[in-house]
Amino acid sequence: MVEFLVTLLVVLMLLAGCTLVAIIATTAFGRMLPRLEQALGLSMLLMGVLLYLVFPGTGALYVVGLVALSHAIAGGLIWYRKKVFGR
């Protein structure tokens, strides 16, 4: 039970960190690219390649899941901020 809780805590911390990096990267790329989807796509591509190179033994499916989930959260938060506060 303790191993499960520690693993869950580590995964949540990794997800929170990746989401923060995704928000920052997407916002920075959004200054150069006209649409949010383009900025999210570029950020996902770069983060996925970087994570895959840094952690080569984990497998591609875990990296894809982490990148997709963190960018889904980041995209939702950015979209909500634009909806509420405007551009």
DOTORBA-204910 format. One line per 4 residues: number of its first residue (from 1); their letters; for each residue x, z, y of C-alpha. Coordinates in nm, 3 decimals. Layout:
NUM	A	X Z Y; ...
END
This chain:
1	MVEF	0.000 0.000 0.000; 0.284 0.082 0.237; 0.451 -0.254 0.172; 0.129 -0.432 0.259
5	LVTL	0.092 -0.244 0.588; 0.454 -0.307 0.685; 0.420 -0.676 0.599; 0.096 -0.700 0.798
9	LVVL	0.261 -0.531 1.096; 0.557 -0.770 1.084; 0.328 -1.074 1.059; 0.117 -0.956 1.352
13	MLLA	0.428 -0.893 1.563; 0.560 -1.239 1.474; 0.224 -1.395 1.561; 0.210 -1.212 1.894
17	GCTL	0.561 -1.322 1.984; 0.496 -1.682 1.888; 0.170 -1.681 2.084; 0.351 -1.555 2.393
21	VAII	0.617 -1.825 2.356; 0.342 -2.084 2.301; 0.162 -1.980 2.621; 0.482 -2.000 2.823
25	ATTA	0.593 -2.333 2.672; 0.250 -2.493 2.702; 0.218 -2.383 3.064; 0.564 -2.522 3.142
29	FGRM	0.492 -2.852 2.968; 0.151 -2.862 3.133; 0.323 -2.895 3.469; 0.479 -3.224 3.353
33	LPRL	0.204 -3.364 3.131; -0.148 -3.443 3.257; -0.357 -3.296 2.973; -0.360 -2.963 2.790
37	EQAL	-0.368 -3.134 2.449; -0.046 -3.321 2.521; 0.130 -3.003 2.631; 0.007 -2.817 2.322
41	GLSM	0.119 -3.098 2.093; 0.469 -3.111 2.239; 0.499 -2.734 2.227; 0.381 -2.728 1.864
45	LLMG	0.629 -2.996 1.766; 0.924 -2.824 1.928; 0.834 -2.475 1.801; 0.773 -2.604 1.449
49	VLLY	1.108 -2.782 1.431; 1.288 -2.481 1.577; 1.126 -2.230 1.339; 1.187 -2.458 1.042
53	LVFP	1.555 -2.486 1.132; 1.598 -2.113 1.202; 1.420 -1.999 0.882; 1.496 -2.274 0.627
57	GTGA	1.406 -2.078 0.314; 1.050 -1.986 0.408; 0.889 -2.321 0.339; 0.708 -2.564 0.561
61	LYVV	0.356 -2.433 0.495; 0.427 -2.090 0.644; 0.585 -2.245 0.951; 0.293 -2.483 0.998
65	GLVA	0.044 -2.197 0.962; 0.226 -1.977 1.212; 0.265 -2.256 1.466; -0.094 -2.375 1.429
69	LSHA	-0.243 -2.026 1.458; -0.028 -1.920 1.752; -0.101 -2.242 1.941; -0.472 -2.216 1.865
73	IAGG	-0.477 -1.870 2.022; -0.262 -1.986 2.315; -0.475 -2.295 2.375; -0.791 -2.089 2.369
77	LIWY	-0.652 -1.840 2.618; -0.527 -2.113 2.852; -0.859 -2.297 2.832; -1.052 -1.976 2.902
81	RKKV	-0.831 -1.892 3.201; -0.890 -2.240 3.346; -1.263 -2.208 3.282; -1.294 -1.871 3.452
85	FGR	-1.046 -1.903 3.738; -1.041 -2.279 3.788; -0.728 -2.483 3.830
END
